[in-house]
Amino acid sequence: MRICSFLPSTTEIVYELGLGDNLVGVTHECNYPPEVKEKKVVIMSFLDHKKLSSKEIDDLVMKNASEGKSTYLVDKEALKEANPDIILTQKLCEVCAVSGNQVMEALEVLGHTPEIISLEPTTIYEIFDTITTIGEATGTQERAKEITDSLKARVERVRSQLENERDRPRVFCLEWLDPPFVGGHWVPEMVEIAGGENGLGKPGEPSFKATWEEIVDFAPHMLFIMPCGFDIEKTIDELDTVTSKDEWFSLPATNKGEIYVVDANSYFSRPGPRIVDGLEILAKAIHPEIIKNYSPPPESIINLRNYMQLQLFSG
């Protein structure tokens, strides 16, 4: 069995299922677990997230979309060499993956038609369903059930600790910096389970562009900065994009020192197993007095005020 994963999230699922040796093709963005870096890259992007600003990325994505172009490229020769039996892809967001048409065009180089599994999760439990689907397609149903049972138990542990909590701060998740986007799909659900009040995001629906006036009107008590696909270092590099706004200083979250930068690329953007880590990270930050026996993964979240003070002191 030869598997090509066109998504970082499904790559993580394949490894969780114990099928790392069967993985013959991945995307240039697949970076977890570390051993995936040895795999053949069959999907490339025209965008360099490390060099381009969030505004430049948004402009290029919008320009390509208006011209009917994708931001991704299938390396047909690499795909031919990989010769997969199964391709894991999605239709959820063409900003995050190759389009279905590109996949079909690329298959012309193969001498056969592999099984194409297109996954479209929009909620936490639908993410778990994708693990089940891949498990069924690869003969690893039992392992898939073990994984999903464990993940569900962790979700319900957080839910049970916080579902009766009346002190629910207004939480805003900033999913893109310039222009500002409201976190969508599973993120609003994560906020609610983690004991926050989600007022702008729409559970199960895509992220959407917002104005700073709308953000100010919501008056969040806590703000989580999680640009899609960015890690903390990249986000910090672009913080001036938001902290230079006059509206920034009128937010209760700013005045309270409740601004957090999280590793979105690892724990919030990808619909894979580590989304539950993201939920636990949120819960610990929102209600540290309740979620006591938990420590977030290293370098997964920073309090911006503490970080800035440390930088000032060390400088």
Sequence and secondary structure as in RCSB ss.txt:
>XXXX:A:sequence
MRICSFLPSTTEIVYELGLGDNLVGVTHECNYPPEVKEKKVVIMSFLDHKKLSSKEIDDLVMKNASEGKSTYLVD
KEALKEANPDIILTQKLCEVCAVSGNQVMEALEVLGHTPEIISLEPTTIYEIFDTITTIGEATGTQERAKEITDS
LKARVERVRSQLENERDRPRVFCLEWLDPPFVGGHWVPEMVEIAGGENGLGKPGEPSFKATWEEIVDFAPHMLFI
MPCGFDIEKTIDELDTVTSKDEWFSLPATNKGEIYVVDANSYFSRPGPRIVDGLEILAKAIHPEIIKNYSPPPES
IINLRNYMQLQLFSG
>XXXX:A:secstr
  EEESSHHHHHHHHHTT GGGEEEEETT  SSGGGGGS EEEEES  TTTS HHHHHHHHHHHHHTT  SEEE 
HHHHHHH  SEEEEESS TTTS  HHHHHHHGGGSSS  EEEEE   SHHHHHHHHHHHHHHHT HHHHHHHHHH
HHHHHHHHHHHHTT     EEEEEEETTTTEE  TTHHHHHHHTT EE S  TTS  EE  HHHHHHH  SEEEE
  TT  HHHHHHTTHHHHTSGGGGG HHHHHT EEEE HHHHTSS STTHHHHHHHHHHHH TTT  S    TTS
EEEHHHHHHHHHHH 
